[in-house]
Amino acid sequence: GVNHSLLLDFTEPNATIYVYKNTKKLKTLKASSKGTARGTIQTYKKGTEILIYVKDKAGNKSKVKKVKVQ
């Protein structure tokens, strides 16, 4: 199938990024030392809600960010 790219440029260096659709984990990414991460996920219909949150090395979890497929 076709995949969409994710480019995340918003997080703490070396943090772990979790990407979900509802309760299904789609991807776990590791941020670089500069706080960026890149990956791909399966293509979903326009309007599908993807949930993203980040955990830093100390185990602190960010708020969940909701993103809609464009």
Residue pairs with C-beta under 8 A, 6 or more apart in sequence:
1 42
1 43
2 43
3 40
3 41
3 42
3 43
4 40
4 41
4 42
4 43
4 44
4 69
5 38
5 39
5 40
6 19
6 27
6 29
6 37
6 38
6 39
6 40
6 41
7 36
7 37
7 38
8 17
8 29
8 31
8 36
8 37
8 38
8 52
9 35
9 36
10 35
11 17
11 31
11 35
11 36
11 37
11 54
11 62
12 31
12 35
12 54
12 56
12 57
13 31
13 32
13 33
13 34
13 35
14 30
14 31
14 32
14 33
14 56
14 57
15 30
15 31
15 35
15 54
15 55
15 56
15 57
16 28
16 29
16 30
16 31
16 54
16 55
17 28
17 29
17 30
17 31
17 37
17 52
17 53
17 54
18 25
18 27
18 28
18 52
18 53
18 54
18 55
19 25
19 26
19 27
19 28
19 29
19 39
19 41
19 50
19 51
19 52
20 26
20 50
20 51
20 52
21 44
21 48
21 49
21 50
21 51
22 51
26 41
26 42
26 50
27 39
27 40
27 41
29 37
29 38
29 39
30 37
31 37
31 54
41 50
43 69
44 50
44 69
45 69
46 69
46 70
47 68
47 69
48 68
48 69
49 66
49 67
49 68
49 69
50 66
50 67
50 68
50 69
51 64
51 65
51 66
51 67
52 64
52 65
52 67
53 61
53 62
53 63
53 64
53 65
54 61
54 62
55 61
55 62
